[in-house]
Amino acid sequence: MIYPLVRDLAATDAAVRVPVAVTCRVLKLARQPYYRWLAQPGHGP
């Protein structure tokens, strides 16, 4: 799944922070499913 990449690029401690909207636009992803994935328990480390 590509959502962890979006999360890592948008992290505040990332070397270069890329907003979620920009990353989703470039990867041709909808933002709403990303935020739904992010909100579910156990989505990552």
N, CA, C and O atoms as a Tripos MOL2 file, in Angstrom:
@<TRIPOS>MOLECULE
protein
  180   179    45     0     0
PROTEIN
NO_CHARGES

@<TRIPOS>ATOM
      1 N           0.8450   -1.1790    0.0000 N.3       1 MET1
      2 CA          0.0000    0.0000    0.0000 C.3       1 MET1
      3 C           0.8890    1.2410    0.0000 C.2       1 MET1
      4 O           1.9690    1.2260    0.5910 O.2       1 MET1
      5 N           0.4620    2.2750   -0.6340 N.am      2 ILE2
      6 CA          1.2660    3.4810   -0.8080 C.3       2 ILE2
      7 C           1.0380    4.5270    0.2840 C.2       2 ILE2
      8 O           1.7890    5.4980    0.3730 O.2       2 ILE2
      9 N           0.0130    4.3380    1.1130 N.am      3 TYR3
     10 CA         -0.2950    5.3260    2.1470 C.3       3 TYR3
     11 C           0.8320    5.5510    3.1460 C.2       3 TYR3
     12 O           1.0020    6.6830    3.5980 O.2       3 TYR3
     13 N           1.6090    4.5420    3.5130 N.am      4 PRO4
     14 CA          2.7300    4.8290    4.4200 C.3       4 PRO4
     15 C           3.7330    5.8280    3.8140 C.2       4 PRO4
     16 O           4.3440    6.6130    4.5400 O.2       4 PRO4
     17 N           3.8950    5.7930    2.5030 N.am      5 LEU5
     18 CA          4.7820    6.7520    1.8470 C.3       5 LEU5
     19 C           4.2470    8.1680    2.0130 C.2       5 LEU5
     20 O           5.0050    9.0910    2.3120 O.2       5 LEU5
     21 N           2.9540    8.3390    1.8220 N.am      6 VAL6
     22 CA          2.3290    9.6590    1.9890 C.3       6 VAL6
     23 C           2.5310   10.1370    3.4240 C.2       6 VAL6
     24 O           2.8850   11.2940    3.6520 O.2       6 VAL6
     25 N           2.3060    9.2490    4.3870 N.am      7 ARG7
     26 CA          2.4790    9.5970    5.8060 C.3       7 ARG7
     27 C           3.9210   10.0080    6.0990 C.2       7 ARG7
     28 O           4.1540   10.9950    6.7970 O.2       7 ARG7
     29 N           4.8890    9.2570    5.5710 N.am      8 ASP8
     30 CA          6.2920    9.5610    5.8290 C.3       8 ASP8
     31 C           6.7250   10.8830    5.1960 C.2       8 ASP8
     32 O           7.5060   11.6250    5.7920 O.2       8 ASP8
     33 N           6.2340   11.1820    4.0120 N.am      9 LEU9
     34 CA          6.5970   12.4400    3.3500 C.3       9 LEU9
     35 C           5.9870   13.6430    4.0550 C.2       9 LEU9
     36 O           6.5560   14.7340    4.0200 O.2       9 LEU9
     37 N           4.8320   13.4570    4.6940 N.am     10 ALA10
     38 CA          4.1580   14.5690    5.3700 C.3      10 ALA10
     39 C           4.5750   14.7100    6.8250 C.2      10 ALA10
     40 O           4.1260   15.6360    7.5010 O.2      10 ALA10
     41 N           5.4160   13.8220    7.3220 N.am     11 ALA11
     42 CA          5.8220   13.8630    8.7320 C.3      11 ALA11
     43 C           6.5460   15.1630    9.0470 C.2      11 ALA11
     44 O           7.3070   15.6780    8.2280 O.2      11 ALA11
     45 N           6.3040   15.6810   10.2310 N.am     12 THR12
     46 CA          6.9330   16.9460   10.6270 C.3      12 THR12
     47 C           8.4390   16.8110   10.7950 C.2      12 THR12
     48 O           9.1600   17.8020   10.6820 O.2      12 THR12
     49 N           8.9250   15.6060   11.0640 N.am     13 ASP13
     50 CA         10.3700   15.4210   11.2280 C.3      13 ASP13
     51 C          11.0500   14.9190    9.9520 C.2      13 ASP13
     52 O          12.2120   14.5150    9.9960 O.2      13 ASP13
     53 N          10.3480   14.9370    8.8200 N.am     14 ALA14
     54 CA         10.9310   14.5110    7.5450 C.3      14 ALA14
     55 C          11.9690   15.5370    7.0880 C.2      14 ALA14
     56 O          11.8530   16.7260    7.3820 O.2      14 ALA14
     57 N          12.9720   15.0660    6.3740 N.am     15 ALA15
     58 CA         14.0170   15.9700    5.8740 C.3      15 ALA15
     59 C          13.4130   17.0480    4.9730 C.2      15 ALA15
     60 O          13.7630   18.2230    5.0800 O.2      15 ALA15
     61 N          12.5150   16.6450    4.0980 N.am     16 VAL16
     62 CA         11.7750   17.5740    3.2450 C.3      16 VAL16
     63 C          10.3090   17.2350    3.4180 C.2      16 VAL16
     64 O           9.8640   16.1660    2.9990 O.2      16 VAL16
     65 N           9.5540   18.1360    4.0310 N.am     17 ARG17
     66 CA          8.1380   17.8840    4.3000 C.3      17 ARG17
     67 C           7.3080   18.2240    3.0740 C.2      17 ARG17
     68 O           7.3790   19.3350    2.5480 O.2      17 ARG17
     69 N           6.5190   17.2510    2.6260 N.am     18 VAL18
     70 CA          5.6420   17.4330    1.4730 C.3      18 VAL18
     71 C           4.2000   17.3190    1.9610 C.2      18 VAL18
     72 O           3.8370   16.3100    2.5670 O.2      18 VAL18
     73 N           3.3790   18.3210    1.7120 N.am     19 PRO19
     74 CA          1.9930   18.2690    2.1700 C.3      19 PRO19
     75 C           1.2380   17.0710    1.5750 C.2      19 PRO19
     76 O           1.5200   16.6340    0.4600 O.2      19 PRO19
     77 N           0.2870   16.5590    2.3330 N.am     20 VAL20
     78 CA         -0.5050   15.4080    1.9010 C.3      20 VAL20
     79 C          -1.2040   15.7090    0.5780 C.2      20 VAL20
     80 O          -1.2290   14.8590   -0.3130 O.2      20 VAL20
     81 N          -1.7650   16.8940    0.4410 N.am     21 ALA21
     82 CA         -2.4880   17.2530   -0.7810 C.3      21 ALA21
     83 C          -1.5810   17.1640   -2.0060 C.2      21 ALA21
     84 O          -1.9980   16.6710   -3.0550 O.2      21 ALA21
     85 N          -0.3540   17.6370   -1.8760 N.am     22 VAL22
     86 CA          0.5820   17.6120   -2.9970 C.3      22 VAL22
     87 C           0.9770   16.1790   -3.3290 C.2      22 VAL22
     88 O           0.9870   15.7920   -4.4980 O.2      22 VAL22
     89 N           1.3030   15.3910   -2.3100 N.am     23 THR23
     90 CA          1.6970   14.0050   -2.5360 C.3      23 THR23
     91 C           0.5690   13.2270   -3.1980 C.2      23 THR23
     92 O           0.8050   12.4800   -4.1470 O.2      23 THR23
     93 N          -0.6440   13.3940   -2.7120 N.am     24 CYS24
     94 CA         -1.7760   12.6820   -3.2940 C.3      24 CYS24
     95 C          -2.0260   13.1090   -4.7370 C.2      24 CYS24
     96 O          -2.3660   12.2820   -5.5830 O.2      24 CYS24
     97 N          -1.8590   14.3810   -5.0120 N.am     25 ARG25
     98 CA         -2.0520   14.8670   -6.3760 C.3      25 ARG25
     99 C          -1.0250   14.2460   -7.3190 C.2      25 ARG25
    100 O          -1.3730   13.7980   -8.4110 O.2      25 ARG25
    101 N           0.2310   14.2190   -6.9000 N.am     26 VAL26
    102 CA          1.2990   13.6690   -7.7450 C.3      26 VAL26
    103 C           1.1040   12.1620   -7.9600 C.2      26 VAL26
    104 O           1.3130   11.6530   -9.0610 O.2      26 VAL26
    105 N           0.7020   11.4580   -6.8990 N.am     27 LEU27
    106 CA          0.5290   10.0050   -6.9920 C.3      27 LEU27
    107 C          -0.8560    9.6120   -7.5190 C.2      27 LEU27
    108 O          -1.1670    8.4290   -7.6530 O.2      27 LEU27
    109 N          -1.6790   10.6190   -7.8150 N.am     28 LYS28
    110 CA         -3.0410   10.4070   -8.3180 C.3      28 LYS28
    111 C          -3.8750    9.5710   -7.3550 C.2      28 LYS28
    112 O          -4.5240    8.5970   -7.7370 O.2      28 LYS28
    113 N          -3.8330    9.9880   -6.0950 N.am     29 LEU29
    114 CA         -4.6210    9.3560   -5.0390 C.3      29 LEU29
    115 C          -5.6350   10.3610   -4.5170 C.2      29 LEU29
    116 O          -5.4010   11.5700   -4.5460 O.2      29 LEU29
    117 N          -6.7520    9.8530   -4.0430 N.am     30 ALA30
    118 CA         -7.7300   10.7100   -3.3800 C.3      30 ALA30
    119 C          -7.2970   10.8860   -1.9280 C.2      30 ALA30
    120 O          -6.7850    9.9500   -1.3130 O.2      30 ALA30
    121 N          -7.4990   12.0700   -1.3860 N.am     31 ARG31
    122 CA         -7.0840   12.3330   -0.0030 C.3      31 ARG31
    123 C          -7.9750   11.6470    1.0190 C.2      31 ARG31
    124 O          -7.4900   11.1840    2.0520 O.2      31 ARG31
    125 N          -9.2720   11.5750    0.7440 N.am     32 GLN32
    126 CA        -10.2010   11.0200    1.7350 C.3      32 GLN32
    127 C          -9.8650    9.5770    2.1220 C.2      32 GLN32
    128 O          -9.8650    9.2700    3.3140 O.2      32 GLN32
    129 N          -9.5760    8.6760    1.1720 N.am     33 PRO33
    130 CA         -9.1940    7.3170    1.5890 C.3      33 PRO33
    131 C          -7.9040    7.2970    2.4090 C.2      33 PRO33
    132 O          -7.7410    6.4600    3.2970 O.2      33 PRO33
    133 N          -6.9990    8.2120    2.1120 N.am     34 TYR34
    134 CA         -5.7700    8.2860    2.9100 C.3      34 TYR34
    135 C          -6.0990    8.6430    4.3510 C.2      34 TYR34
    136 O          -5.6100    7.9880    5.2710 O.2      34 TYR34
    137 N          -6.9140    9.6630    4.5660 N.am     35 TYR35
    138 CA         -7.2670   10.0740    5.9250 C.3      35 TYR35
    139 C          -8.0840    8.9970    6.6370 C.2      35 TYR35
    140 O          -7.9710    8.8300    7.8520 O.2      35 TYR35
    141 N          -8.9100    8.2640    5.8800 N.am     36 ARG36
    142 CA         -9.6610    7.1480    6.4640 C.3      36 ARG36
    143 C          -8.6870    6.0710    6.9360 C.2      36 ARG36
    144 O          -8.8420    5.5260    8.0290 O.2      36 ARG36
    145 N          -7.6790    5.7640    6.1080 N.am     37 TRP37
    146 CA         -6.6590    4.7780    6.4690 C.3      37 TRP37
    147 C          -5.8820    5.2540    7.7000 C.2      37 TRP37
    148 O          -5.6000    4.4670    8.6040 O.2      37 TRP37
    149 N          -5.5430    6.5230    7.7290 N.am     38 LEU38
    150 CA         -4.7790    7.0880    8.8310 C.3      38 LEU38
    151 C          -5.5590    7.0180   10.1480 C.2      38 LEU38
    152 O          -4.9660    6.8260   11.2090 O.2      38 LEU38
    153 N          -6.8670    7.1700   10.0850 N.am     39 ALA39
    154 CA         -7.6840    7.1820   11.2920 C.3      39 ALA39
    155 C          -7.9420    5.8010   11.8700 C.2      39 ALA39
    156 O          -8.3060    5.6920   13.0410 O.2      39 ALA39
    157 N          -7.7660    4.7530   11.0940 N.am     40 GLN40
    158 CA         -8.0700    3.4260   11.6160 C.3      40 GLN40
    159 C          -6.9670    2.9590   12.5610 C.2      40 GLN40
    160 O          -5.7890    3.2260   12.3250 O.2      40 GLN40
    161 N          -7.3430    2.2700   13.6170 N.am     41 PRO41
    162 CA         -6.3570    1.7870   14.6010 C.3      41 PRO41
    163 C          -5.3980    0.7680   13.9740 C.2      41 PRO41
    164 O          -5.7920   -0.0430   13.1360 O.2      41 PRO41
    165 N          -4.1620    0.8270   14.3880 N.am     42 GLY42
    166 CA         -3.1710   -0.1350   13.9170 C.3      42 GLY42
    167 C          -2.6980    0.1430   12.5020 C.2      42 GLY42
    168 O          -2.3310   -0.7890   11.7880 O.2      42 GLY42
    169 N          -2.6950    1.4050   12.0760 N.am     43 HIS43
    170 CA         -2.3270    1.7450   10.7040 C.3      43 HIS43
    171 C          -0.8140    1.7440   10.4680 C.2      43 HIS43
    172 O          -0.3760    1.8770    9.3250 O.2      43 HIS43
    173 N          -0.0370    1.6030   11.4870 N.am     44 GLY44
    174 CA          1.4100    1.5970   11.2860 C.3      44 GLY44
    175 C           2.1490    1.6830   12.5890 C.2      44 GLY44
    176 O           1.5570    1.5950   13.6650 O.2      44 GLY44
    177 N           3.4670    1.8590   12.4870 N.am     45 PRO45
    178 CA          4.3010    1.8730   13.7040 C.3      45 PRO45
    179 C           4.0610    3.0300   14.6110 C.2      45 PRO45
    180 O           4.7040    3.1390   15.6550 O.2      45 PRO45
@<TRIPOS>BOND
     1     1     2 1
     2     2     3 1
     3     3     4 2
     4     3     5 am
     5     5     6 1
     6     6     7 1
     7     7     8 2
     8     7     9 am
     9     9    10 1
    10    10    11 1
    11    11    12 2
    12    11    13 am
    13    13    14 1
    14    14    15 1
    15    15    16 2
    16    15    17 am
    17    17    18 1
    18    18    19 1
    19    19    20 2
    20    19    21 am
    21    21    22 1
    22    22    23 1
    23    23    24 2
    24    23    25 am
    25    25    26 1
    26    26    27 1
    27    27    28 2
    28    27    29 am
    29    29    30 1
    30    30    31 1
    31    31    32 2
    32    31    33 am
    33    33    34 1
    34    34    35 1
    35    35    36 2
    36    35    37 am
    37    37    38 1
    38    38    39 1
    39    39    40 2
    40    39    41 am
    41    41    42 1
    42    42    43 1
    43    43    44 2
    44    43    45 am
    45    45    46 1
    46    46    47 1
    47    47    48 2
    48    47    49 am
    49    49    50 1
    50    50    51 1
    51    51    52 2
    52    51    53 am
    53    53    54 1
    54    54    55 1
    55    55    56 2
    56    55    57 am
    57    57    58 1
    58    58    59 1
    59    59    60 2
    60    59    61 am
    61    61    62 1
    62    62    63 1
    63    63    64 2
    64    63    65 am
    65    65    66 1
    66    66    67 1
    67    67    68 2
    68    67    69 am
    69    69    70 1
    70    70    71 1
    71    71    72 2
    72    71    73 am
    73    73    74 1
    74    74    75 1
    75    75    76 2
    76    75    77 am
    77    77    78 1
    78    78    79 1
    79    79    80 2
    80    79    81 am
    81    81    82 1
    82    82    83 1
    83    83    84 2
    84    83    85 am
    85    85    86 1
    86    86    87 1
    87    87    88 2
    88    87    89 am
    89    89    90 1
    90    90    91 1
    91    91    92 2
    92    91    93 am
    93    93    94 1
    94    94    95 1
    95    95    96 2
    96    95    97 am
    97    97    98 1
    98    98    99 1
    99    99   100 2
   100    99   101 am
   101   101   102 1
   102   102   103 1
   103   103   104 2
   104   103   105 am
   105   105   106 1
   106   106   107 1
   107   107   108 2
   108   107   109 am
   109   109   110 1
   110   110   111 1
   111   111   112 2
   112   111   113 am
   113   113   114 1
   114   114   115 1
   115   115   116 2
   116   115   117 am
   117   117   118 1
   118   118   119 1
   119   119   120 2
   120   119   121 am
   121   121   122 1
   122   122   123 1
   123   123   124 2
   124   123   125 am
   125   125   126 1
   126   126   127 1
   127   127   128 2
   128   127   129 am
   129   129   130 1
   130   130   131 1
   131   131   132 2
   132   131   133 am
   133   133   134 1
   134   134   135 1
   135   135   136 2
   136   135   137 am
   137   137   138 1
   138   138   139 1
   139   139   140 2
   140   139   141 am
   141   141   142 1
   142   142   143 1
   143   143   144 2
   144   143   145 am
   145   145   146 1
   146   146   147 1
   147   147   148 2
   148   147   149 am
   149   149   150 1
   150   150   151 1
   151   151   152 2
   152   151   153 am
   153   153   154 1
   154   154   155 1
   155   155   156 2
   156   155   157 am
   157   157   158 1
   158   158   159 1
   159   159   160 2
   160   159   161 am
   161   161   162 1
   162   162   163 1
   163   163   164 2
   164   163   165 am
   165   165   166 1
   166   166   167 1
   167   167   168 2
   168   167   169 am
   169   169   170 1
   170   170   171 1
   171   171   172 2
   172   171   173 am
   173   173   174 1
   174   174   175 1
   175   175   176 2
   176   175   177 am
   177   177   178 1
   178   178   179 1
   179   179   180 2
@<TRIPOS>SUBSTRUCTURE
     1 MET1         2 RESIDUE 1 A MET
     2 ILE2         6 RESIDUE 1 A ILE
     3 TYR3        10 RESIDUE 1 A TYR
     4 PRO4        14 RESIDUE 1 A PRO
     5 LEU5        18 RESIDUE 1 A LEU
     6 VAL6        22 RESIDUE 1 A VAL
     7 ARG7        26 RESIDUE 1 A ARG
     8 ASP8        30 RESIDUE 1 A ASP
     9 LEU9        34 RESIDUE 1 A LEU
    10 ALA10       38 RESIDUE 1 A ALA
    11 ALA11       42 RESIDUE 1 A ALA
    12 THR12       46 RESIDUE 1 A THR
    13 ASP13       50 RESIDUE 1 A ASP
    14 ALA14       54 RESIDUE 1 A ALA
    15 ALA15       58 RESIDUE 1 A ALA
    16 VAL16       62 RESIDUE 1 A VAL
    17 ARG17       66 RESIDUE 1 A ARG
    18 VAL18       70 RESIDUE 1 A VAL
    19 PRO19       74 RESIDUE 1 A PRO
    20 VAL20       78 RESIDUE 1 A VAL
    21 ALA21       82 RESIDUE 1 A ALA
    22 VAL22       86 RESIDUE 1 A VAL
    23 THR23       90 RESIDUE 1 A THR
    24 CYS24       94 RESIDUE 1 A CYS
    25 ARG25       98 RESIDUE 1 A ARG
    26 VAL26      102 RESIDUE 1 A VAL
    27 LEU27      106 RESIDUE 1 A LEU
    28 LYS28      110 RESIDUE 1 A LYS
    29 LEU29      114 RESIDUE 1 A LEU
    30 ALA30      118 RESIDUE 1 A ALA
    31 ARG31      122 RESIDUE 1 A ARG
    32 GLN32      126 RESIDUE 1 A GLN
    33 PRO33      130 RESIDUE 1 A PRO
    34 TYR34      134 RESIDUE 1 A TYR
    35 TYR35      138 RESIDUE 1 A TYR
    36 ARG36      142 RESIDUE 1 A ARG
    37 TRP37      146 RESIDUE 1 A TRP
    38 LEU38      150 RESIDUE 1 A LEU
    39 ALA39      154 RESIDUE 1 A ALA
    40 GLN40      158 RESIDUE 1 A GLN
    41 PRO41      162 RESIDUE 1 A PRO
    42 GLY42      166 RESIDUE 1 A GLY
    43 HIS43      170 RESIDUE 1 A HIS
    44 GLY44      174 RESIDUE 1 A GLY
    45 PRO45      178 RESIDUE 1 A PRO
